Amino acid sequence: SSGINAEYGICQLEQAHASNNYQLYNQCFDELMRTNSCWKRMLVYENHFDLLKDVEEKQYFLVLQHSPCKKYLYSGLLQGTKTASKSPVDNALMCISRKEVCYEELEGICKAYGNYRTMSHKYLTKLVHYFKLQCQSEERRQLLERLEVEEEECGVEEFSFALEEEKDKLAVAYLSIVTQLWEYLQPAVEAFQQEYK
């Protein structure tokens, strides 16, 4: 019933604003604040939009937030209002959308990203050791050259090939994460594609 009340209250709020009935608007606003916790959690106060006055008109912000039940993803596209002149942009772009999502997919993406970070850390650690080994090998090569002694350096080359393979795996993993994340977010942002064009 709270969902129905919220939808009815929001509908009244929009009608009151459209008809410039600010007394009814304030009543609806206060009622939603008093009775609906989701409304209070999702509310963005007008003074927050003042921040857009310091943002260039060619800059856009995409704001994303899940509903408390995590079933929906709310998204808002906001345009900066600052111009070269003193007057702000008229009718700056502000759009809001709500799309149903599968939150478990996002949890899977976050887990994959955690694994990617672990893999990256291991790779970078190995890379540091490889650079140290490479420097030592160069010093060793110069010493052996002065001593006129020949020695194979296959160990460093094998290490280099192994690092290249790891780097390729990391690139594939990163691309997979970005692709999955885009597929998850796409329904929330595709509503804005026409306005943004």
N, C-alpha and C positions, 0 to 999 in steps of 0.2 A: 504493500500500500504506500510505503514511503516513496518508492520509485514513481508511482502514479501521481502522488502529491507533488513530487519534485517536478515532473514533466508539466503538470498543470500550472504549478507556480511559475515555472520558467516561461510558459506560454503567456500567462497573464503579464509577466514582467516585460516580455517583448511587445505585447499589445499596448501596455501602458506607456512604454518608451516611444513607440511609433505614433501614439496619439498625443504625446507631450503631457500626459497626465502624471506629473511627478509625485503627486500625493499617493496615488495608487501604486506607482513604481516603488516608492519608499516602503509602503506597506508590504508589498510582495517580497521585496528584498529582505526586510526584517523578518518576515515569516519564514523564508527559506533559511536564513541564518539561524533562526531559533529551532527549527524542526528537522533540518536536513544536514547531517554531518558530511555527506559527500559534497554537497554544495559548498560548505565552508572550506573543505580540503582542496577543492578544485578552483576556488575563486581567485581571480587575479584583480587586485584593486587598481583603480584608475591611476593612482599616483605612480604605479609601476610603469605605466605606459609613457610617463614623462621622460623615462630613460631614452626613449626613441628620439627625443628631440636632439640628443647629442650623437645620434647615429646617422651617417650619410644616407641619402635617399637611394643610392645604388646598392646598399647593403640590406640583406634579408636575414631573418632569424627563423629557424625551424625549432619550435618548442614541442617536446614530446613528453607525455606523462601517461602512465597506466592508471586505470581505474582501481579503486581499492580491491576489487575482486580479481583484478588482473585479466579480466575477460576482454576489456576494451582498451584501445590505445587512442588517447586524445592527442591531436596534433594541431598546432597553430602556426601559421606563416605570417610573420610581421615584417613590415618594411620600415626602414629608417625614415625620418621626416626632415632631417637637416639638409638645407640647400645652400647654395652659394649666396643667395639673397637672405635677407632677414626673415622673410615669411616662410613658414614650414610648408611641406608638401600638402596639397589639398587631396583629400580622399586617399590617404596612404593605404596600401594593401594590408588588410587584416582578415584572415580567413581561419575558420576553425572546422575541424573534422573529427568524427569518431568512427573508428572501425573495430570490428571484432577480430581478435587475434588469438593465437594459440601460444600462451606464455611459456609452455614447456619447450617450444622451439627456441625461444630466447635463452632459456636456461642452458639448453644444449650448446648454443653459440657461445655463451659465456664460459662454459666448461672447455670448449675447444680453444677459446682464446687463452684460458689459463694454461692449457697444455702447450700452446704456441709460445707463451712467455717463458715457460720452463725450458722448452727446446732452444729458444733464442739465447737464453742465459748460458746454457751448456755450450752452444755453438761459439758464442763470444769468448767464453773462457778458453775453449780450445784454440780459438784464433789468436788470443794473446800468447798462449804457449807456443803456437806455431811461429809467430813472429820472433819470439825469443830463441827458439830452436834454429830458425833461419839465420839469425844474426850469429849465433854460436857456430853454425855450420859454415858460414862464410869466413869467420875467423879461423876455423879449423882448416878450411880449404886453403886459405892463404898460407897458413903455417906448413901444411903438407906440401904445398907448392914450393915453398922455400927449401924444404927438406928433400924435394924431388921424390916424393912418395905419392903413389896413386891410390885412391880409395873411392869406392862407389858410394853415391849418396841417395840410394833408392828410398831410404827411410823417410827423408824429408819430402820427396816427391809423392810417395804413397799417402803421407799425411795430408799433403796439399789436395790430392784427388778426393780423399775422404771428406775434407772440408767443403769442397765444391759440391759434392753430392748432398751434404747436409744443407748447404745454402739453397740448393734447388728444391729440396723437400720443404724448407721453411717458406720459400716463395709460393709453392703450391698450397701449403696450409694457410698462408695469409690470404691468398686469393679466394680460397674456399670460404674462409670466415667472412670476408667482405661481401662475397656473393650471397651467402646465406643471410647476412644481416640486411642487405638491400632487399632481398625477397621478403623478409619479415616486415620491413618498414614501408615497402612500396605501396601497399593498400592505404597507408596513412598519409602518404605524400602525393599520391597520384591525383587526389582531388584538387590539388593546387597547381598542377602542371599547366592547365589552360590559363589560369590567372597569371602565372609567372611568365608565360610566353608573351 
